[in-house]
Every structure is written in C-alpha cells, then in structure tokens.
Amino acid sequence: MSEIENKQHRSILRNIAHRVMIERGLLPDFMLSELAELDRIHGPATHMEKTSHDLREIIWCSIDNHDSQDLDQLTYAEKLPGGDARILVAIADVDALVNQQSELDKHARHNTTSIYTTAEIFPMLPEKLSNDFTSLGFESDRMAIVVDMIMANDGSVKQADVYSALVRNYAKLSYHSVGQWLEGFEPIPYAVSLVNRLEENLRLQDEIAQKMKALRHEHGALELVSMEATPVFEKDELTDLITDNTNRAKDIIEDFMIAANGVVACYLSAKGMPSLRRVVRIPKRWDRIIELAAEKGFKLPINPDPKALNQFLLSEKQTDPVHFSDLSLSVVKLLGGGEYVVEQPSSNSIGHFGLAVKDYAHSTAPNRRYPDIITQRLLKAAMAGRPTPYQTQELEALAKHCTEAEDAAKKVERQVSKSAAALLLASKIGEQFDGIITGASNKGTYVRLLHPHVEGRLVSGFEGMDVGNKVRVQLISTDIQHGFIDFRKA
C-alpha cells in the first residue's frame, strides 16, 4: 500500500476529513464573503456598558486541553461566612463580535459546532476569533458573561445572578497537569505557582466541585468514564491511539459548567424568555442495561431509574475498576444520544437523564457550539430587558437543525477516527485482539478493542452477541478511505 509506505498519515487523514465533511453536508472551509467580514473585525470587544462589572482583579484561570486556544470559560471561587462558597464562571462574549445574521454567523449556524477530527480541526468560527478575539486567552482583557453562584456546603446552588463583566485570564492551565497535581501524582504546575493565591483558589474549586459531584450522584447523575481516543503522531506518522480518562481538574469544569448551565436556564425562565435546552430522554435500551446489571448480580427496576443505575455503576467502579471503562462504554451506547428542544417559561422541563438535572441550557462554550451563541443572545436580551431575538418557530427550527448538524459532526469525527484506526491496524491483518461488543442490531454487530481503542465490525461469529459481551477477535481486513475494519470471532 503506497499510501501507507510514504508515511504521510496526517495528509491522508486530512483529505479524508475534508471529503467526509462535504459528504455530511458540512462546510470544511470559510467562504470569501466570510473572510472579508472577518477582515473588518480589528480587535476584541473590551468596551464596558454601564451595567458591566470590572472583574479583572479576580484571579481567573482557564482549565482545558493543553493545546486548546479557543478558551470559552474562566473560573474562580471564594469562601463565604457560614460555610457557603461563591463560584464565578466567566463565559466568552462571542455575540459581541459575531452579529446575528452576519456572514460569520451563517457559517456557524450551518455547521453548529467545531469539529475535532484526528487530523484536523474545523472551527465553527475562524481562529482569528475563536482562538484570539473571542477567546478568554492568557493575560488578555475580554468581555464575558458571568454566572455568579452562591453554593451551600452540600454543593447545591442557593442563589445566583448573571451579568456582563470585563475579565482577565491569569493562568492558562491544562486538565492533565492540574488533575495530576490535585490527585497527588505530580508537583504544583508552574503556571499555578506564578500566580499569588491561585494554588489555594484551585484547591477550593476542587473541594466545591467534589461536593457538587457527590450531590449530583445522590440525585442520580451517572458515573461514566469517557473512552475518547487521542491520536499520537510522530511527525506525520500515526503511531498510536490513546485514551485520556477523567480527573479532578475535569470534574471542576464539568460540575461548574453543569451548575452554570442550570442557572442560565432558570434565569431565562424567570425573565419570561424561551430557552434552547439539551435533553436526554428515557434510555433507548433500558432492557439491555437491566441484563448487564443482572449479569453482575445487580437488580435494576423495570422502569428507567437514574439513581438505581448510578448505584450499580458506583458499585462496579469500586468492585472492578479495571473493567469499569468497558461497562461505561456499553451503558453510554445503550442510553442513546441527546437532542435540543425549545422550552417555554411555563413548560415542564424534560431534563437530562445522564446528568440528573431538569434545567440544562448549553451556554458555556460559545466559541465551539452554536446553541451556546443562541443562548447567549437570549441571555443578553433578558439581562437588558429587551424582547427575545428569536421567535418560537425559528427557535424550534434551530433546535432541530442543531440536533441534526451535531449528529452529522459526530459522524464525521467518528468516521475519520475509524480511518485513523484502519490506518493504524493496516499492518496487523491476521492478529488477534480482546474486545467488547458495542453495537448489536440489524445494521450489524460492532466490537471495540481494549487496545488500541478502535472499533470495527464483527462479520462472522456474532450470533448471540449483544452489547457488553467480551469477545476475542481476529482482524481480517481494513479500508482506510471508508474507515472499515472487519473482524471475525477468534
């Protein structure tokens, strides 16, 4: 295979990514009219309104992937008398530079999300904005929407407010280094040590986040482990796919953002505004989840119950931590995907099964997700006492489009990941691997290898197999361009 021999793996995958983007109806590139509009934007928005706050003296920090430049949030915490605590979450004010119905807005509205493939990122907004002008970058003054929360000692939100503010990022931190430090595996990150009182502040953020996490689990939030594979390149050659598990730094961001998204949803409702919410309804295959639990000696109720499911997951995490990621993967597949819906102030919220929250509006990643820009515009209108910038019919159409386009984007990411996996395994035809069944339907039976973490189709020996079953398989073929990997039962 000449395309493998020349070692231009990254180039091969980039070409595949562009092709798949177009096949899925997404835009891989910005048009000339959009770039012309971008050229007319000469700097970040730092102009304060009379209602804005100047919060640049607060020791804000960002925690994200080590190579991320499109920084959407900053966080800060402080202790209050009586055991309460205050959490501030600053969200990049993207709407300040991306006007509704502008050319850049139309591009973002079409794709609805930044698309992160193995070989290339397709940003929702040009990097001049998302990585600079609208990013809450290190040592940069930026306008933001701040969600200001008072937390009780048990991790619940006692009261909250939302307002506009000027902020400054004092430390650009990564999940890995902060997580390893908080968990005692590595020394304090150098960037933390440079900022006075930041170490103390991050430990407080960690303490509050763990209380918030414990409370969510009491309410039925699911203890699941992500199995997303990250490519490892040596120059342009793909050499491995590795997984990056959750840690306490990710918990800080996850729990703070869930709380902030809940506050935003409630704020909009209280102001009489509609909202675009992310919901996960009743699991698609609760019957199979019951079977998985029964195989491990745990009885789940006939009707979907997030609290009972989480008790099972927590029990398995303690009993068999080595294989918990396999169980997580199976449950995620069986729960099914989420969707965007419009909720009116007087309606009863559907809620999010996996997070065990009733009010959840995507608002904290406007550089990367279009629903968050929509929410930001609704929020700014509510803050200013203006009428809604979107009518109900338009919002409902956007909710449907965002669900469909996000699904298409995930398919692009998965398809390019499959091509990368096929590229990685192309020289291993005939070898055997241990795996777990991740899909079983009329469309086919799919298996995910334990290492490397790649998924393929089980083309023979799949009779009687179902999601969660362990299996030993042999690799029989790969197709890099289409991302096909075929196994048979060994």
C-alpha positions in Angstrom: 0.0 0.0 0.0 1.9 3.1 -1.2 -0.3 5.5 0.8 0.9 3.8 4.0 4.5 3.4 2.9 5.1 7.1 2.3 4.2 7.8 6.0 2.1 10.8 5.2 -0.6 9.6 7.5 -1.7 13.1 8.6 -2.1 14.2 5.0 -4.2 11.1 4.1 -6.5 11.7 7.1 -6.9 15.4 6.3 -8.0 14.6 2.8 -10.5 12.0 4.2 -11.8 14.6 6.7 -12.5 17.2 4.0 -14.3 14.6 1.9 -16.4 13.4 4.8 -17.3 16.9 5.9 -18.7 17.6 2.4 -20.5 14.2 2.2 -22.2 15.0 5.5 -23.4 18.4 4.3 -20.9 20.4 6.5 -18.6 23.3 5.4 -14.9 22.5 5.7 -13.7 26.0 4.7 -14.8 29.6 5.1 -16.1 31.4 2.0 -14.5 34.6 0.7 -17.5 36.7 1.9 -17.0 35.4 5.4 -13.3 36.1 5.4 -13.9 39.6 4.1 -16.2 40.2 7.0 -13.6 38.8 9.3 -11.0 41.3 7.9 -13.3 44.1 9.1 -13.0 43.0 12.7 -9.9 44.6 14.1 -9.8 43.6 17.8 -11.6 42.0 20.7 -14.6 43.6 22.4 -13.5 45.3 25.6 -15.9 48.1 25.8 -17.8 48.1 29.1 -21.5 49.2 29.3 -22.9 51.0 32.3 -24.3 47.7 33.5 -20.9 45.8 33.2 -18.6 45.0 36.0 -14.8 45.3 36.0 -13.6 41.9 37.4 -10.0 42.0 36.1 -8.6 42.0 39.7 -10.1 38.5 40.3 -7.5 35.7 39.8 -9.4 34.0 37.0 -7.9 30.9 35.3 -8.8 28.6 32.5 -8.5 24.8 32.5 -8.7 23.0 29.2 -6.8 20.6 27.0 -3.1 21.6 26.9 -3.3 22.7 23.2 -6.6 24.4 23.3 -6.7 28.1 22.2 -10.5 28.5 21.9 -11.0 29.2 25.6 -14.6 29.6 26.5 -14.6 29.7 30.3 -12.7 31.0 33.3 -13.4 30.0 36.9 -12.9 31.5 40.4 -14.1 30.5 43.9 -14.1 32.1 47.3 -15.1 31.1 50.8 -18.1 32.9 52.5 -19.1 33.1 56.2 -21.2 30.2 57.5 -19.7 27.5 55.2 -21.1 28.8 51.9 -18.9 29.5 48.9 -19.1 31.7 45.9 -18.3 30.4 42.4 -17.9 32.6 39.4 -17.9 31.3 35.8 -16.9 33.7 33.1 -18.2 32.8 29.6 -16.7 34.4 26.4 -18.9 37.0 24.9 -18.9 35.7 21.3 -22.0 37.6 20.4 -20.2 40.9 20.9 -18.3 40.3 17.6 -20.5 37.7 15.8 -23.7 39.5 14.9 -26.9 37.7 14.3 -27.4 37.0 10.6 -23.9 38.1 9.7 -21.9 36.1 7.2 -19.8 34.5 10.0 -23.0 33.8 12.0 -24.4 32.0 8.9 -21.4 29.7 8.7 -21.5 28.9 12.4 -25.3 28.4 12.1 -24.7 25.9 9.3 -22.1 23.7 11.0 -23.4 24.4 14.6 -20.2 23.2 16.2 -16.4 23.0 15.9 -15.5 19.6 14.5 -12.4 17.9 16.1 -11.1 15.1 13.8 -8.0 13.0 14.3 -6.0 15.0 11.7 -7.6 18.5 11.6 -9.9 20.8 13.5 -12.7 22.5 11.6 -13.6 25.5 13.8 -17.1 26.8 13.9 -15.7 30.3 13.8 -12.4 31.5 12.2 -9.4 31.0 14.5 -8.8 34.8 14.5 -12.0 34.9 16.6 -12.2 31.6 18.4 -8.5 31.4 19.2 -8.0 35.1 19.8 -10.6 37.9 19.7 -13.4 35.9 21.4 -11.2 33.6 23.3 -10.5 34.2 27.0 -6.8 33.9 26.4 -3.9 34.2 28.8 -3.3 37.8 30.0 -6.0 39.2 27.8 -8.8 41.6 28.7 -12.1 40.3 27.4 -15.8 40.9 27.8 -17.7 38.0 29.3 -21.0 36.8 30.7 -20.5 35.9 34.3 -22.6 33.4 36.2 -22.3 34.2 39.9 -23.4 31.4 42.2 -23.6 31.1 46.0 -23.1 27.4 46.9 -24.3 25.8 50.1 -22.0 23.5 52.0 -23.7 20.4 50.5 -22.9 21.6 46.9 -26.3 23.0 46.0 -26.9 26.4 44.4 -28.5 28.7 47.0 -28.8 31.8 44.8 -27.3 33.1 41.6 -27.0 36.1 39.2 -25.9 36.7 35.7 -24.3 39.8 34.4 -21.7 41.2 31.9 -18.1 41.9 33.0 -14.6 42.6 31.9 -12.3 39.8 32.9 -8.6 38.7 32.6 -7.1 35.2 32.5 -4.1 34.9 34.8 -3.2 31.3 34.2 -3.8 29.0 31.2 -3.9 25.5 32.7 -4.3 22.0 31.4 -6.6 19.2 32.6 -3.7 16.8 32.8 -1.2 18.8 34.9 -3.9 20.2 37.3 -5.5 16.9 37.6 -2.2 15.1 38.4 -1.4 17.7 40.9 -4.8 17.7 42.7 -4.6 13.9 42.9 -1.1 14.0 44.4 0.8 12.4 41.4 2.7 15.5 40.3 4.0 18.8 41.8 2.2 22.0 41.5 2.0 23.2 37.9 4.5 26.0 37.2 1.8 28.3 35.8 -0.2 27.9 39.1 2.9 28.7 41.3 3.4 32.0 39.4 0.1 33.5 40.5 -0.4 34.6 44.1 -3.2 32.7 45.9 -4.1 30.6 42.8 -3.0 27.3 44.5 -5.4 28.0 47.4 -8.1 29.0 45.0 -7.8 25.9 42.8 -7.9 23.6 45.9 -11.1 25.4 47.0 -12.6 25.0 43.5 -11.7 21.3 43.7 -13.3 21.0 47.1 -16.5 22.6 45.9 -16.6 20.6 42.7 -16.3 17.3 44.6 -19.3 18.3 46.8 -21.3 19.3 43.7 -20.4 16.0 42.1 -21.4 14.0 45.2 -24.8 15.8 45.3 -25.5 15.1 41.6 -24.8 11.4 42.1 -27.2 11.4 45.1 -29.8 12.7 42.7 -28.9 10.1 40.1 -26.2 11.6 37.9 -24.4 8.8 36.2 -20.8 7.8 37.0 -19.5 7.2 33.4 -15.9 7.1 32.0 -15.2 8.7 28.6 -13.3 6.5 26.1 -12.3 9.1 23.5 -9.1 8.2 21.7 -6.4 10.8 21.1 -4.1 10.3 18.2 -0.3 10.1 18.7 1.7 11.3 15.7 5.5 11.1 15.3 6.0 13.8 12.7 3.3 12.8 10.1 3.1 9.1 11.1 0.2 7.9 13.2 1.8 5.6 15.8 -1.0 5.0 18.4 -4.5 6.0 19.7 -4.6 6.5 23.5 -7.5 7.4 25.8 -7.4 10.2 28.4 -9.6 9.4 31.4 -11.4 11.9 33.6 -9.6 13.5 36.6 -10.4 16.1 39.3 -9.5 19.0 37.1 -12.1 17.9 34.6 -14.5 17.5 37.5 -14.1 21.2 38.3 -15.0 22.3 34.8 -17.8 19.7 34.4 -19.5 20.4 37.6 -19.1 24.2 37.5 -20.5 24.2 33.9 -23.4 22.0 34.7 -24.3 24.4 37.5 -23.8 27.4 35.3 -26.0 25.9 32.5 -28.7 25.2 35.1 -28.6 28.8 36.4 -28.8 30.2 32.8 -31.9 28.0 32.1 -33.6 29.1 35.2 -32.6 32.8 34.7 -34.2 32.8 31.2 -37.3 31.1 32.5 -37.6 33.7 35.3 -37.3 36.5 32.8 -40.1 35.1 30.7 -37.7 34.0 27.9 -37.8 30.8 25.9 -34.6 28.6 26.0 -32.8 26.1 23.9 -32.1 23.1 26.1 -30.1 19.9 25.8 -32.1 16.9 26.9 -31.6 13.1 27.1 -34.9 11.3 27.3 -35.6 7.8 28.6 -32.8 5.4 27.6 -33.2 3.6 24.3 -32.4 0.1 25.6 -33.1 0.0 29.3 -33.9 -3.7 28.9 -30.3 -4.5 27.9 -29.0 -2.3 30.8 -31.1 -4.4 33.2 -29.5 -7.5 31.7 -26.0 -6.1 32.0 -26.6 -5.4 35.7 -28.1 -8.8 36.3 -25.0 -10.5 34.8 -23.1 -8.8 37.6 -25.6 -9.7 40.3 -27.3 -6.3 40.5 -31.1 -5.9 40.1 -32.4 -2.7 38.3 -36.1 -1.7 38.3 -38.2 -2.3 35.2 -38.7 1.4 34.6 -35.7 3.6 33.9 -34.3 5.0 37.2 -31.0 7.1 37.1 -30.5 6.7 40.8 -30.6 3.0 40.7 -28.4 2.9 37.6 -25.8 5.1 39.2 -25.8 2.9 42.4 -25.0 0.0 40.1 -22.2 2.0 38.3 -20.6 3.1 41.5 -20.7 -0.4 42.9 -19.0 -1.8 39.8 -16.4 1.0 39.8 -15.4 0.0 43.3 -15.6 -3.7 42.7 -13.9 -3.9 39.3 -12.2 -0.6 38.4 -10.0 -2.2 35.7 -13.0 -3.1 33.5 -15.3 -0.1 34.5 -14.4 1.7 31.3 -15.8 -1.2 29.3 -19.1 -1.1 31.3 -19.3 2.7 30.9 -18.9 2.3 27.1 -21.7 -0.2 27.0 -24.1 2.0 29.1 -23.3 5.1 27.0 -24.2 3.2 23.8 -27.4 1.9 25.4 -28.5 5.3 26.8 -28.7 6.9 23.3 -28.0 10.4 22.2 -29.3 13.8 23.3 -31.2 16.4 21.4 -32.0 20.1 21.5 -35.6 21.2 22.4 -37.2 24.6 22.9 -38.7 25.2 26.3 -41.1 28.0 27.1 -41.0 29.6 30.6 -44.3 27.9 31.7 -43.5 24.4 30.3 -42.4 21.4 32.3 -38.7 20.5 31.6 -37.9 17.1 30.1 -34.5 17.2 31.8 -31.2 15.3 31.2 -31.3 11.6 32.2 -27.5 11.2 32.4 -26.8 14.4 34.4 -29.9 14.1 36.6 -30.8 17.7 36.1 -34.1 19.2 35.0 -32.8 22.6 33.7 -29.9 22.4 31.3 -29.2 25.0 28.6 -26.0 24.9 26.7 -24.3 28.2 27.3 -20.7 27.7 28.4 -18.9 27.0 25.0 -20.0 29.7 22.5 -16.7 29.6 20.6 -17.4 25.9 19.8 -21.2 25.4 19.8 -23.8 27.4 18.0 -26.6 26.6 20.6 -24.5 28.4 23.1 -24.4 31.5 20.9 -28.2 31.3 20.6 -28.5 31.0 24.4 -26.1 33.9 24.8 -28.3 36.2 22.7 -31.4 35.2 24.6 -29.5 35.8 27.8 -28.2 39.3 26.9 -31.7 40.2 25.8 -33.1 39.1 29.1 -30.4 41.0 31.0 -31.2 44.2 29.1 -34.9 43.8 29.3 -35.2 43.5 25.5 -37.7 41.2 23.7 -36.4 37.8 22.5 -34.2 37.9 19.4 -35.7 34.6 18.2 -39.3 33.8 17.7 -40.6 30.4 18.8 -40.9 28.9 15.3 -37.4 30.0 14.4 -36.0 28.5 17.7 -37.8 25.2 17.1 -36.3 25.0 13.6 -32.8 25.8 15.0 -33.2 23.2 17.7 -34.0 20.5 15.1 -31.1 21.8 12.8 -28.6 21.9 15.7 -29.5 18.3 16.7 -29.1 17.0 13.1 -25.9 19.0 12.4 -24.3 18.0 15.7 -25.1 14.4 14.8 -23.5 14.8 11.4 -20.4 16.4 13.0 -20.1 13.4 15.4 -20.4 11.1 12.4 -17.5 13.0 10.7 -15.4 12.7 13.8 -16.2 9.0 14.2 -15.6 8.3 10.5 -12.2 10.0 10.5 -11.3 8.2 13.7 -12.2 4.9 12.0 -10.0 5.8 9.1 -7.2 6.5 11.5 -7.8 3.2 13.3 -7.8 1.4 9.9 -4.5 3.1 9.1 -3.0 2.1 12.4 -4.2 -1.6 12.0 -3.4 -2.0 8.3 -0.2 -3.8 9.0 -1.8 -6.2 11.6 -4.0 -8.3 9.4 -4.4 -11.8 11.0 -3.5 -10.7 14.5 -5.9 -11.4 17.4 -7.3 -8.9 20.0 -9.6 -8.8 23.0 -12.7 -6.6 22.7 -16.2 -5.7 23.9 -19.4 -5.7 21.8 -20.6 -2.0 21.5 -23.4 -2.5 19.0 -25.8 -5.2 18.0 -28.7 -4.6 15.7 -30.0 -5.3 12.2 -27.3 -2.9 10.9 -24.5 -5.2 12.2 -22.5 -6.2 15.2 -19.6 -4.0 16.3 -16.7 -4.6 18.6 -14.3 -2.3 20.3 -10.8 -3.5 21.0 -9.4 -3.0 24.5 -6.1 -1.8 23.0 -5.7 0.0 20.8 -9.2 1.6 21.5 -10.6 1.2 18.0 -14.0 -0.1 16.8 -14.8 -2.4 13.9 -17.5 -4.7 12.5 -17.7 -8.4 13.6 -18.6 -10.0 10.2 -18.7 -13.7 11.4 -19.2 -15.4 14.7 -21.6 -12.7 16.0 -24.6 -14.9 16.6 -26.0 -14.4 20.1 -23.7 -11.4 20.8 -25.1 -8.3 22.5 -23.8 -5.0 23.8 -21.4 -5.6 26.7 -20.2 -9.1 25.8 -16.5 -9.8 25.9 -15.0 -11.4 22.8 -11.7 -12.5 21.2 -11.5 -11.4 17.6 -9.1 -11.7 14.6 -8.5 -8.8 12.2 -9.3 -9.8 8.6 -9.4 -6.6 6.6 -9.2 -2.8 6.7 -10.3 0.0 4.3 -8.6 3.3 5.2 -10.7 5.6 2.9 -14.0 4.4 4.2 -12.8 3.6 7.8 -13.9 0.0 7.6 -12.3 -2.6 10.0 -13.6 -6.1 9.8 -13.1 -8.8 12.4 -14.2 -12.4 12.9 -14.6 -14.2 16.2 -11.3 -16.0 17.0 
